Amino acid sequence: MEWLVLVTFLVGLGSSMLSGMSGGGGGFITVPYFLLVVGLPPANALATAKMGGIGTSFGAITALKGKGLVHKGLVYKFMAITVVCSLIAAWLIPRLDPGLFRRIIGIFLLLLVPTLFINKKAFHPGARSKRWIGWGFVLYTIFSFLQTVIGTGMGSVLVLILMFLFGLSALESNATKRVAQSVQSVILFVLLSIQGLVYWWHGADGLIGSTIGSHIGTHIAIKRGDRFVKIMLAVVMVTSGVALLV
């Protein structure tokens, strides 16, 4: 339906704008949208959402360019972890039971709501011990893998990990995570599209909308707070999570 393709563009625009403003969470909207509104199977929903994820990453990176916020000492290590997780996820996603996959996404949506309201100002930037950094890499690997498989906004958790265990500021964490995770959407999109899982019209619309929205949202995040955005994301997460579990 032509009108639904237009809705996909608007959803991509809005979700990526929210994601850019809050440091993550766009997947909390796009994946449930493809599941509940468009009616795609879970693997197709995730694959199609990854095409929009490319736009989200690109839009954010262009907005962050020249700001000096990306931690160059960490970003390439995180990128290597993300590549490995993406290759494993591309093999695993088509083999997951659709009903189980749908329930897992719903459960994670509900479990992650409290993470939106953690006071990031309590995480003081600065040097961390080797032990903390070691645990940081372990948790980054775990949640990066979950981000590739579940695709429902684990980016917000990754931002908290970078702040708490690596000592980065909120904007540094968001910027470093964005660059490191940019390869995830590209790899998953290519490998899942080869397997015929991408719905191209919806994916292309999501790509265009996400590029524009993410660029705008990231600019806003640099200038303003994000509490209102978190409240809106929480409402969407609870509603979508319950709907997926019913």
KEBAPA-726924 format. One record per residue (C-alpha): x negated, z negated, y; residue in three letters. Coordinates in steps of 0.5 Angstrom, whole numbers, plus 500, padded with zeros to 3 digits. Layout:
XZYALA ...
***
This chain:
500500500MET 497502507GLU 499496510TRP 496492505LEU 489495507VAL 490494514LEU 491486512VAL 485486508THR 481488515PHE 484483519LEU 483478513VAL 476480513GLY 475480521LEU 478473521GLY 475469515SER 468472517SER 469469524MET 471463521LEU 465463517SER 460465522GLY 463459527MET 463454521SER 456456517GLY 460458511GLY 467458508GLY 469465509GLY 470466501GLY 475460501PHE 480465504ILE 478472502THR 477471494VAL 484467494PRO 487473498TYR 485478493PHE 487474488LEU 494472490LEU 496477495VAL 493484493VAL 494481486GLY 487483483LEU 484480477PRO 478475478PRO 472479477ALA 475485481ASN 477480487ALA 470477487LEU 467484486ALA 471487492THR 470481496ALA 462481495LYS 463488499MET 465484505GLY 460479504GLY 455484506ILE 458485513GLY 459478514THR 451477512SER 449483517PHE 454481522GLY 451474522ALA 444476522ILE 444481528THR 447475532ALA 442471530LEU 436476531LYS 431474536GLY 433466536LYS 428464532GLY 432460528LEU 430462521VAL 425458517HIS 420463515LYS 417458510GLY 423457506LEU 427463507VAL 423468502TYR 423462496LYS 430462497PHE 431469497MET 427469490ALA 432464487ILE 438468490THR 436474487VAL 435471480VAL 442468480CYS 445474483SER 442478477LEU 445473472ILE 452472475ALA 453480475ALA 452480467TRP 456473467LEU 462475471ILE 466481467PRO 465476461ARG 469470464LEU 476469461ASP 481471467PRO 485465467GLY 479460466LEU 476464472PHE 482463476ARG 483456475ARG 475454476ILE 476457483ILE 482453485GLY 479447482ILE 473448487PHE 477450493LEU 480443492LEU 473439491LEU 470442497LEU 475440502VAL 471434504PRO 464437505THR 467441511LEU 468434514PHE 461431513ILE 458429520ASN 452434520LYS 450430526LYS 448424522ALA 443429518PHE 437428523HIS 432434523PRO 425433521GLY 419432516ALA 422431509ARG 418428503SER 416432497LYS 421429492ARG 426430497TRP 424438498ILE 424438490GLY 431436489TRP 433440495GLY 430446491PHE 434444485VAL 440443488LEU 439450492TYR 439453485THR 445450482ILE 449451488PHE 446458490SER 448460482PHE 455457483LEU 456461490GLN 454468486THR 459466480VAL 465463484ILE 464466491GLY 469461494THR 464459500GLY 459455497MET 455457503GLY 458451507SER 454446501VAL 448450502LEU 448449509VAL 448441508LEU 443441503ILE 438445508LEU 440440513MET 439433508PHE 434435504LEU 429440508PHE 430437514GLY 433443518LEU 438443524SER 445445523ALA 443452526LEU 437453523GLU 440451516SER 446457517ASN 441462520ALA 436461514THR 442461509LYS 445467512ARG 438471511VAL 437468504ALA 444469501GLN 444476504SER 441479498VAL 446476494GLN 452480496SER 448487496VAL 446486489ILE 452483486LEU 456489490PHE 451494487VAL 451491480LEU 459490479LEU 461497482SER 457500477ILE 461496472GLN 467499476GLY 470492478LEU 470494486VAL 477496489TYR 474501494TRP 479501500TRP 480494500HIS 472493500GLY 471498505ALA 476495510ASP 473488508GLY 466490510LEU 468493517ILE 472487519GLY 467482516SER 461485520THR 465485527ILE 468478525GLY 461475523SER 457477529HIS 463474534ILE 463468530GLY 456466530THR 455467537HIS 461462538ILE 457457533ALA 451457538ILE 455455544LYS 461451541ARG 463446536GLY 467447530ASP 471442528ARG 478446529PHE 475451525VAL 474446519LYS 481443520ILE 484450519MET 479452513LEU 481445510ALA 488447510VAL 487454507VAL 483451502MET 488446499VAL 494451500THR 490457496SER 487452491GLY 494449489VAL 497456489ALA 491458484LEU 492452479LEU 500453479VAL 
***
